[in-house]
Amino acid sequence: METFYFLVGILLLTAGIIDFLWTTLWVDRGAGPITDRLATIIWKNLKRMSKKVPTVLSFSGPLIITLTIKLWILLVWMGWTFIFAGSESAISDSTDQEPVSWVERIYYTGYTIITLGNGEYSPKEGGWQIASILASGTGMLLITMSVTYILSVINSVTLQRSFADSVTAMGESGVEMVKNSWNGKDFRNADLLLNTFAAQLSSIAEQKKAYPILQYYYSENAGKAIAPVLAQLDDAVTIWQLGIPEEYVPNQLLLQQVRSGVVSYLNTFEGDAGNAADDLPPSINLFEIQAANLPIASIETFEYRFGTLEDHRRKLLRLVQEEGREWPGKKGSK
């Protein structure tokens, strides 16, 4: 039985450390398998609850990251507890040198991994002393890197919402953004902002790949939500690239960089969120721009070229739908 306990401990400890290091350090692979499964389950359940209590989704990000770290601690704690159960004499009471109970073993392991040892219990000389040092080191690593991970996630959320604020400041839809960028001669007022957006999008996409938990940070304010804001910005880029005569458009390279940033962000999603939606997002209406006496390209040419973006826009729509949002500019959007 002691050998069984030892093997169970190795299994739990290995699972916890692998998932922890995978999630916090493996930038290209995102969340570890246990973390990913936990986050998905919590998100799906909160989405169901949000039909009756809409505000519950705003707790999703903090709840997921809190439960994830608690799970890591539990796996490491229980792993080392079972390892120390691999020998009845691995830990003894410092006063009478008697073997400890399960409760005392759990207590000893707990204060060892959080480096608060108080001398009540001591490991057997030799390998179990080394094991205690390793347990303490594991705990220090877990606590330090968990704090670093939380701070990195919060900084990334702040950047996303700052980016969203900057985009929505130009207008509440792609059409509004285009109209508001007209300076009386062309649309090059948007160049400086597009340059900023392109740089921010590159960072946001890389951070999303490194910290998949970012997709679960839900803002009740749609103007600070990344999905509808990306859809809005993408619509504006589409209008500038396909619906405006070339002599009036902003810098084409900047437009291409922004579109590339949107695509990079979409490519960070896997599973259902990375697939195209079944339905189509609302079409772009160039007549609103024409009604403002602004130059537009041929409607027929625009509609033909616009069709080539169908799959791309369906993916954006799926992203918007996964957040429970409406397409920006659509009547009744939230």
Order of alpha helices (4+ residues) and beta strands (2+ residues): alpha-alpha-alpha-beta-alpha-beta-alpha-alpha-alpha-alpha-alpha-alpha-alpha-alpha
